[in-house]
Amino acid sequence: MTHPDTPPIASPTTTPSRPIVLGVTGASGLIYAVRAVKYLLEANEAIELVASRSAAMVWNAENQITMPTDPVKQAEFWRSQAGVPITGRLRCHPASDVGANIASGSFRTRGMIVMPCSMSTVGKLANGLSSDLLERAADVQLKEGRSLVVVPRETPFSLIHLRNLTALAEAGARIVPAIPAWYHQPQTIEDLVDFVVARVFDQLDLDCIPLKRWKEDRPEEE
């Protein structure tokens, strides 16, 4: 039986776009992941999503909602939360499935986003530790020289946090803290969240979020 979110087999004349891996950890701020899923699916992108066990616990704590563990039901869950029932391609993986496609460098992707990213995950990635599929998938991006974007959601940063983030940056990861701006005149919490998600997408050269950027609508100064 074909998985409902399994990408169709390409014909010899068709080259499907490579998927984007989205890792969701147990850091607070799961709305960032929801908005990322929304905009990627609306842009008809393909997503390979893996959420850690801690992410499910935080979902329950922040929203009093239980995240399904079954991959098919979890994909339906994410689509429901994002409000995008049909478009795009979304496949969810159990964090324990270290034999999944995204665990191998031979499975080509456009890069990976870990958002939000806990300091525990940052520490493991900075030291090359892969205890589950999320961490292994991120390690694969680094070893293959692909884009890895880490969105830490913690404050304040301890010296250990800063050193681990520095190690990741030195290894090639892009560090995009969940810090919104106000020059685009946000009116809602979603506006603040979307600014961060858009800046994250910029690191993968994705432009699928309507965002008023700094001075982009102003005439050039003489």
MONOR-V411419 format. One record per pair of residues at least 6 apart in sequence whose ideal C-beta (glycine too) atoms are under 7 Angstrom apart, sorted by sequence separation. I is the first residue (numbers start at 0). J is the second residue. If there is no record, write none. Layout:
i;j
I;J
I;J
//
This chain:
i;j
9;15
23;29
58;64
59;65
67;73
78;84
100;106
128;134
129;135
140;146
141;147
168;174
185;191
39;46
66;73
92;99
101;108
113;120
123;130
140;147
153;160
167;174
200;207
58;66
200;208
6;15
23;32
67;76
92;101
129;138
185;194
36;46
66;76
124;134
137;147
164;174
21;32
55;66
78;89
123;134
127;138
183;194
197;208
77;89
179;191
196;208
124;137
151;164
197;210
21;35
77;91
120;134
124;138
180;194
74;89
179;194
193;208
50;66
74;90
179;195
194;210
74;91
193;210
73;91
149;167
177;195
19;39
70;91
70;92
70;93
149;172
151;174
175;198
113;137
147;171
175;199
19;44
21;46
23;48
29;54
68;93
111;136
147;172
148;173
149;174
150;175
151;176
152;177
19;45
25;51
111;137
18;45
19;46
20;47
21;48
22;49
23;50
24;51
144;171
146;173
148;175
150;177
175;202
183;210
16;44
18;46
23;51
25;53
29;57
121;149
183;211
16;45
18;47
24;53
25;54
29;58
48;77
111;140
141;170
173;202
24;54
27;57
102;132
110;140
121;151
141;171
23;54
25;56
101;132
141;172
182;213
25;57
29;61
99;132
102;135
116;149
118;151
27;61
97;131
102;136
116;150
97;132
101;136
104;139
110;145
115;150
116;151
118;153
95;131
96;132
103;139
110;146
111;147
112;148
113;149
114;150
116;152
94;131
95;132
102;139
108;145
110;147
113;150
115;152
94;132
97;135
104;142
110;148
125;163
6;45
94;133
104;143
121;160
92;132
36;77
40;81
46;87
48;89
122;163
125;166
41;83
45;87
46;88
52;94
118;160
121;163
125;167
40;83
43;86
44;87
45;88
46;89
47;90
48;91
49;92
51;94
121;164
124;167
37;81
43;87
50;94
36;81
37;82
41;86
47;92
49;94
37;83
40;86
41;87
121;167
33;80
40;87
33;81
39;87
40;89
150;199
148;199
49;101
47;101
148;202
148;203
146;202
146;203
115;177
53;117
3;71
2;71
4;74
35;112
35;114
51;131
20;101
6;88
32;114
51;133
31;114
32;115
49;132
4;88
31;115
49;133
4;89
5;90
114;199
4;90
29;115
28;115
49;136
112;199
20;108
27;115
19;108
22;111
24;113
26;115
17;107
18;108
19;109
22;112
26;116
17;108
18;109
19;110
20;111
21;112
22;113
24;115
26;117
17;109
24;116
25;117
19;112
24;117
110;203
109;203
24;120
24;133
22;133
22;136
22;137
20;136
31;150
28;152
27;152
26;152
26;153
31;177
28;177
34;189
34;192
38;196
34;193
31;192
35;196
30;192
34;196
31;195
31;196
42;207
39;207
38;207
38;208
19;203
//
